[in-house]
Amino acid sequence: MAVWRTRGQPTGLAAIARAVTTGDVPAALLLAGPPGSGKTTLALDLAAGLLCSAADPAERPCRACAACRRVDHGNHPDLHRLAPGGAGRQIRIGERLAPEPGTVRALLRDLALAPMEGAWRVAVIEAAERMNDDAQNALLKLLEEPPARTVLVLCAVDEGALLPTVRSRCMRLRLARVSPTEIAALLREEGLADAARAVRLAQLADGRPGRARALAAAPEALVLHDRLLRELLDLVRRGVAERLAAAAGLLGAADQLETMLGDGADAGVDAGPAGGAPANGSNERAVPGGTVPITAAGEDSIDAAEGPRRDRQSPGARRRSLLALGALWQGLARDLALAGRGGRAELRHADLLEELVATGAALPDGAVEAFMLRLDGVLGAVEQNANPELALDVLLLAWPRMADAA
């Protein structure tokens, strides 16, 4: 019987299982979905199924043969992984004559060779939207004339960032968010959390198994996550000057949190217990939990001490930090709106129950709902390259004030 790592993606898993069983495998596959939703896990399930040495195709991947174990440990010679790297977290094209390991041209050079052990070569490009146009164009020849028994899997959060010529040459599978029940079961199954903690992490993960795994593996990130939520909740009691003064600290802490959790991408987070395998030819990988310390630890609130870190970020990194902060804000606002209407069981942040109930009751009717609409619009503008600092100021001023209730 085949053993799959993917959870909560029945449509995608059925397509992968059918490809493994029949041998009718697309030369290029685009897996699109939210960060941490299981794209890399599904890609590695496909790789394990194609490289597995079990005699019966219906039993692949068996997870017991030498080939399956190599895939799980990230050292199968016919599995190639490429992920963003460097300060800008980009996937580079590489030098033309002597491409460096971990670049697109190095991957193309390796895929031109025949399989070393198995019947297939499988390449997985994580966060494929981090390739610039030159790197994507370098893939076109491979996509137009794929070598025999070679599969290229692109994993992307923002598939719109991929060139139309790249997207049009790929079979597309869209992954949805996973239910909290399935995520909690996965955490227990993998021994990452006991029952009570697994339920809480599953609620915080917002349908993303990779996010839940990363939070389970990095307790210090969970501490910072909770402190960010409490800081946002406390802002309803603050005036304009205090809110704007908190902006730098919020953005810096969001960046720190995403760094600790793998920058919100799938690399090293999305791939399950055997995840985080190195990119092809590289000895480096993203580690959930990272090495970034919580500089605000031990303080009562997140303050502008995070500002210098933010100043060193690129504009793209600052936008990603604000989008990450916005995702936390969306969950908090949802809970605040529910609490204000008497909701209890549906709350995602049950540990903040008392604060949510008291705050929700003190805010004007409809204020949180109006903010949620504003938040969606502002985050959409940030995704289209709006200035993140100005966008954050808009959100801080739009966040309801408890004083307004009077």
Secondary structure, 3 states (H helix, E strand, C coil): CCCCCCCCCHHHHHHHHHHHHHCCCCCEEEEECCCCCCHHHHHHHHHHHHHCCCCCHHHCCCCCCHHHHHHHHCCCCCEEEECCECCCCEECCCCCCCCCCCCHHHHHHHHCCCCCCCCCEEEEECCHHHECHHHHHHHHHHHHCCCCCEEEEEEECCHHHCCHHHHCCCEEEECCCCCHHHHHHHHHHCCCCCHHHHHHHHHHCCCCHHHHHHHHHCHHHHHHHHHHHHHHHHHHHCCHHHHHHCHHHHHHHHHHHHHHCCCCCCCCCCCHHHCCCCCCCCCCCCCCCCCCCCCCCCCCCCCHHHHHHHHCCCHHHHHHHHHHHHHHHHHHHHHHHHHHCCCCCCCCCHHHHHHHHHHHHHCCCCHHHHHHHHHHHHHHHHHCCCCHHHHHHHHHHHCCCHHHHC
